[in-house]
Amino acid sequence: MNFILTIDTEGDNQWEHGRAITVENIKFVPRFQELCNKYSIKPTYLVTSEVCEDKFARDIFTEYISTGNAEIGSHLHAWTTPPFIDKDGYRYNDSYHVFASELPGDILKEKIKNLTTHIESSFGKKPTSFRSGRYGFNETVADALIDNGYLIDSSVTPYINWKTHKGMPDGIGGPDFINNKPFPYQFQNLNGSLVEIPITILPTRFPLNMNSTLAKYYFKNVDNVIFLRILRKLYLSKQPLWLRPFSWMTDGMIEELVNEAVSIKLPYLVMMFHSSELMPGCSIYRKDKNAIEKLYELLEACFNLLLARNIKSITLTEAATLIRL
C-alpha cells in the first residue's frame, strides 16, 4: 500500500461565489511543505488557473518540483479557466460553479488544453495528473484528459452522489459515484488510457464495512434487491468516511480508515484537502489560528501512523506509472 497526498490548490474562499479571485492562501503552503519534508511525504499539488498567475506560487512550486519533493498537477475550475461564453454558467468568475462534467465536449477540451498549457508555462513541466473541481468527472472528461496527455485522474468520490448539487443553471447537477468502489481502474480511448485512483472514502464503522459478510452480500446483490437499493440511498450514501482532515476528524478515525484499507487490500490511500484550509479564515473548515494548529496536529498524527505502518508516500503520477507497468 502507498499513500498519496493531494491538495486542491486554488483561490481563496471558493464558497463565496462571485468574489474577486485572490490566492493569499498560497503563502501558507511552505509551512505545510516543511511538515511533509519532515516525514518524506510528497504532495501532489493540483493547481488552478489563478494559481498559475501568482509569482509566489510559481517560485515555491517550481522549487518543490526541482527538488523532487512534490508534483504539480491540474485542478480544473471551469468557472475560472478559459474559454468563456457570454451565457449563464459559462462566464468568467460567474456566480455558478459549474461541473466540468456538464460542459459541452468542445468547450471542456479547450478548457483542459488551456489549463494544461498554463501550468506548463508557469512551472516548466507539463502536468500529467488531474482532479476536476467539485469532482465533476465522467467519461467525456476522461477522454479529454487522455487527448491532452494525462496519465491519471483522482476525481471520483466512491459512494457519493452529487446530483442534488447545482452547477449549471437548469443543469443536471454533479456526477453520481454511489456505485463506484475505492479501487483503481482505467479508461481507454483510441489515443491511450487514463488511470483513475479514487479519493479514499470507505465504510468503516457500521455493518457494511467492506469485508463483513453483509457488505459482501450487499455489493454483490445491490442492483437486484430492492431493500438493498433503499438501504444504499438512506444509509450507505451518508456514512462512508473520507480520508480528509475535516475539523471533526480524529487520529482514531484516520486509523480506522487505514485499518479498513488494509483489510480490503486497497493499494492506495488518497487523502485530499484544499490549500485554503492552510490559512486561518480562508475556508469554512478552518476558521481561525487554533483550527489551523489542530489541522497540523491531525496531519502529524496521520504521518506518524503511516511511518509506523511502513506506508510510503508517492505522487499521483508515480502511482500511475506503477499501475501501467
Secondary structure, DSSP 8 states (H G I E B T S, - for coil): -EEEEEEEE--S-TTSTT-----GGGGGHHHHHHHHHHTT---EEEE-HHHHT-HHHHHHHHHHHHTTS-EEEEEE-TTTSS---SSTTTSTT-S----GGGS-HHHHHHHHHHHHHHHHHHHSS---EEEEGGG---HHHHHHHHHTT--EE----TT-B-TTS--STT---S-B-TT--SS-EEEEETTEEEEE----EE--SSTTSTTSHHHHHHHHHTTT-HHHHHHHHHTGGG--EESS--TT--HHHHHHHHHHHHHTT-SEEEEEEEGGGGSTTSBTTB-SHHHHHHHHHHHHHHHHHHHHTT-EE--HHHHHHHHH-
